[in-house]
Amino acid sequence: MGIQKTSLDNEKIKNILETENKYDFKYAPHIYLLQLASSTYGYKEYNEDFGQNELINFAFFRTKICKSLYNNLEELSSKLIKNKNE
């Protein structure tokens, strides 16, 4: 299991900023939080084999991301909208 990185060059970012509307940026952090919080990846596998420490570590990592997103939703939305308008 590895984290897949994507490459976004300036042209791709510019294109995204030009085509998306304000509400896409306002609700992007909310949607991402919903996707992370509702994911059950790894839980079933960990419950079947408690020796898979990388799965439980990933679950703790994902939980930290969810907490951070939840606590900062409005700030993240505002920053995304601000960057869109610049």
C-alpha positions in Angstrom: 0.0 0.0 0.0 1.5 3.3 -1.0 0.3 6.9 -1.5 0.0 7.8 -5.1 1.3 11.2 -6.0 0.0 13.3 -8.8 1.8 16.0 -10.7 0.0 19.2 -11.3 1.9 21.8 -13.3 0.9 25.5 -13.4 -1.1 25.1 -16.6 -3.3 22.4 -15.1 -3.9 24.4 -11.9 -4.7 27.5 -14.0 -7.2 25.4 -16.0 -8.9 24.1 -12.9 -9.2 27.5 -11.4 -10.7 28.9 -14.6 -13.3 26.2 -15.1 -14.6 25.5 -11.6 -17.1 27.8 -9.9 -17.1 29.3 -6.4 -19.3 26.5 -4.9 -16.9 23.8 -6.1 -14.2 25.4 -4.1 -16.5 26.2 -1.1 -17.6 22.6 -0.7 -14.5 20.7 -1.8 -13.2 20.2 1.8 -16.7 19.1 2.9 -16.9 16.5 0.1 -13.4 15.3 0.8 -14.2 14.9 4.5 -17.4 12.9 3.7 -15.4 10.6 1.4 -12.7 10.0 4.0 -15.1 9.5 6.9 -17.3 7.1 5.0 -14.5 4.9 3.7 -14.2 1.5 5.3 -11.0 0.6 3.6 -8.8 -1.6 5.8 -11.2 -2.2 8.7 -12.6 -5.5 7.5 -9.1 -6.7 6.6 -7.7 -5.6 9.9 -10.5 -7.3 11.8 -9.7 -10.5 10.0 -6.0 -10.3 10.7 -4.9 -8.1 13.7 -1.3 -8.4 12.6 -1.7 -5.9 9.7 -0.3 -2.9 11.6 0.0 -0.8 8.5 -3.8 -0.9 8.1 -4.5 0.3 11.6 -1.8 2.9 11.3 -3.5 4.1 8.1 -6.8 4.3 9.9 -5.3 6.5 12.7 -3.7 8.7 10.0 -7.0 9.0 8.2 -8.8 9.8 11.4 -6.3 12.6 12.1 -7.0 14.0 8.6 -10.7 13.9 9.2 -10.4 15.7 12.5 -8.2 18.4 11.0 -10.6 18.8 8.0 -13.6 19.0 10.3 -12.0 21.6 12.6 -10.9 23.7 9.7 -13.7 23.4 7.1 -14.7 27.0 6.9 -11.1 28.3 6.9 -10.2 25.9 4.1 -13.3 26.8 2.1 -12.5 30.5 2.5 -8.9 30.1 1.4 -9.9 28.1 -1.7 -12.4 30.7 -2.7 -9.9 33.5 -2.1 -7.3 31.7 -4.2 -9.9 31.2 -6.9 -10.7 34.9 -7.0 -7.1 36.1 -7.2 
